[in-house]
Amino acid sequence: MPTLFDSFEIGATTLQNRIIMAPLTRNRAHSDGTPKDMAVEYYRQRAGAGLIITEATQINPMGKGYIDTPGIHSDAQVEGWKKITDAVHEGGGKIFLQLWHVGRISHHSLLPQGVEKPFAPSAIKAEAQTFTGTQMEAVTEPKAMSLEEIKSTIADYKIAAENAKKAGFDGVEIHAANGYLIDQFLQDKTNQRDDTYGGSIENRARFLLEVTDVVTQVFDAGQLGFRLSPLGQFNDMGDSDPLAIFAYVTEQMNQKGLAYLHMMEQFPGMETSAEEREILSKIKANWKHAFIANGGYEKATGQQALENGYADAIAYGRPFIANPDLVERFRQDAELNEPDQDTFYGGGEEGYTDYPTLEEQKRAA
Ligand SMILES: Cc1cc2nc3c(=O)[nH]c(=O)nc-3n(C[C@H](O)[C@H](O)[C@H](O)COP(=O)(O)O)c2cc1C
């Protein structure tokens, strides 16, 4: 029976264990999207994870929706990430970059000079807010992307993947969850287009499938994962029939031979009902490759999900913020540090690189 501590082949990558660090936005990059040196230390501390999936990272300037998030579209950003991948590899870990475009979840002040509206499949403003540097502000009403804008955005995913390769990543995760651009194309609350990218489930899935195809021209399919959140209402999302669209997506993506599907099953603070669990397992039924489960897992529930064959690996988000040595703590059944929500987003080393390991706590005692 697999345990959290067993190694695992996820596509083309051998993981030292099945405890994955979930992607975690921390808003601590330089304002030009270059990771700061303190991010090298933050990721180095967490190299004991089976796989680190980085914080969401914008593929181009239009993909930015929050202050001080990193990008992967300039040479300086590639250099910054290279230091991080080197540090994680030196620590014996593996690291994938999460490729991100926020779509309509942005504010005009975060977009390139002179651009007034963020991109979206349709011009529907989200009931959502973003942090712009001084305060939380309502997101800006988006514009519906033209076909050329869709094409050039897909091309930018390819360039971003090439940059990720240059930066030394073991692979990439396509962020198709949490109400950002790809998810906005998938779900009918946000996609009301009447061209080949909207309407039928086949059309709404097209953007994700085309993005996946260009990324697999850069990385082997076995170095590529993708993330879905079929039930998430975060960022004002919804679909009239989530089972139909997401079961189609998993069926189509399955044929591409990707390394894994990473499902965010439950948002922090929300419960999933038996009915919702049933929908998730039907969506998952089409998926024949590795499955990473995420959302509210502890050591015991993660272990159980491996034992009953539900998942191949478990991603932990908030526990990894507060416990750089989470794997070791699980191994020893040690107490966990509690994450401090006040330092999740933005700031310096506090709440970022200063959570102690067990060793450090013992030495200090
Ligand atoms: C501070 C914070 C930042 C997050 N940033 C991202 C992100 O960049 N990309 C993403 O897909 N999910 C993001 N999430 C969601 C987490 O990856 C994860 O799905 C969520 O925390 C639930 O897992 P957990 O219960 O183990 O924390 C974030 C969550 C938190 C708390």
The ligand as an SDF file (V2000), in Angstrom:
LIG
                    3D

 31 33  0  0  0  0  0  0  0  0999 V2000
   -1.8490   32.2860    0.3340 C   0  0  0  0  0  0  0  0  0  0  0  0
   -2.4390   31.4130   -0.7480 C   0  0  0  0  0  0  0  0  0  0  0  0
   -2.0230   31.5900   -2.0460 C   0  0  0  0  0  0  0  0  0  0  0  0
   -2.5060   30.7480   -3.0610 C   0  0  0  0  0  0  0  0  0  0  0  0
   -2.0400   30.8990   -4.3390 N   0  0  0  0  0  0  0  0  0  0  0  0
   -2.3980   30.0150   -5.3110 C   0  0  0  0  0  0  0  0  0  0  0  0
   -1.8080   30.0690   -6.6010 C   0  0  0  0  0  0  0  0  0  0  0  0
   -0.9200   30.8820   -6.8910 O   0  0  0  0  0  0  0  0  0  0  0  0
   -2.2410   29.1600   -7.5260 N   0  0  0  0  0  0  0  0  0  0  0  0
   -3.2050   28.2310   -7.2410 C   0  0  0  0  0  0  0  0  0  0  0  0
   -3.5610   27.4300   -8.1110 O   0  0  0  0  0  0  0  0  0  0  0  0
   -3.7480   28.1490   -6.0050 N   0  0  0  0  0  0  0  0  0  0  0  0
   -3.3590   29.0000   -5.0320 C   0  0  0  0  0  0  0  0  0  0  0  0
   -3.8700   28.8670   -3.7690 N   0  0  0  0  0  0  0  0  0  0  0  0
   -4.6720   27.6990   -3.4320 C   0  0  0  0  0  0  0  0  0  0  0  0
   -3.7580   26.6030   -2.8320 C   0  0  0  0  0  0  0  0  0  0  0  0
   -2.8820   26.0820   -3.8220 O   0  0  0  0  0  0  0  0  0  0  0  0
   -4.5840   25.4320   -2.2460 C   0  0  0  0  0  0  0  0  0  0  0  0
   -5.4030   24.9450   -3.2850 O   0  0  0  0  0  0  0  0  0  0  0  0
   -5.4440   25.8440   -1.0660 C   0  0  0  0  0  0  0  0  0  0  0  0
   -4.6660   26.5230   -0.0810 O   0  0  0  0  0  0  0  0  0  0  0  0
   -6.1040   24.6080   -0.4090 C   0  0  0  0  0  0  0  0  0  0  0  0
   -5.1200   23.7020    0.0390 O   0  0  0  0  0  0  0  0  0  0  0  0
   -4.7550   23.5840    1.6100 P   0  0  0  0  0  0  0  0  0  0  0  0
   -6.0650   23.2880    2.3160 O   0  0  0  0  0  0  0  0  0  0  0  0
   -3.7730   22.4610    1.7270 O   0  0  0  0  0  0  0  0  0  0  0  0
   -4.2100   24.9220    2.0270 O   0  0  0  0  0  0  0  0  0  0  0  0
   -3.4420   29.7320   -2.7540 C   0  0  0  0  0  0  0  0  0  0  0  0
   -3.8800   29.5920   -1.4240 C   0  0  0  0  0  0  0  0  0  0  0  0
   -3.3820   30.4010   -0.4250 C   0  0  0  0  0  0  0  0  0  0  0  0
   -3.8290   30.1790    1.0000 C   0  0  0  0  0  0  0  0  0  0  0  0
  1  2  1  0
  2  3  1  0
  2 30  2  0
  3  4  2  0
  4  5  1  0
  4 28  1  0
  5  6  2  0
  6  7  1  0
  6 13  1  0
  7  8  2  0
  7  9  1  0
  9 10  1  0
 10 11  2  0
 10 12  1  0
 12 13  2  0
 13 14  1  0
 14 15  1  0
 14 28  1  0
 15 16  1  0
 16 17  1  0
 16 18  1  0
 18 19  1  0
 18 20  1  0
 20 21  1  0
 20 22  1  0
 22 23  1  0
 23 24  1  0
 24 25  2  0
 24 26  1  0
 24 27  1  0
 28 29  2  0
 29 30  1  0
 30 31  1  0
M  END
$$$$
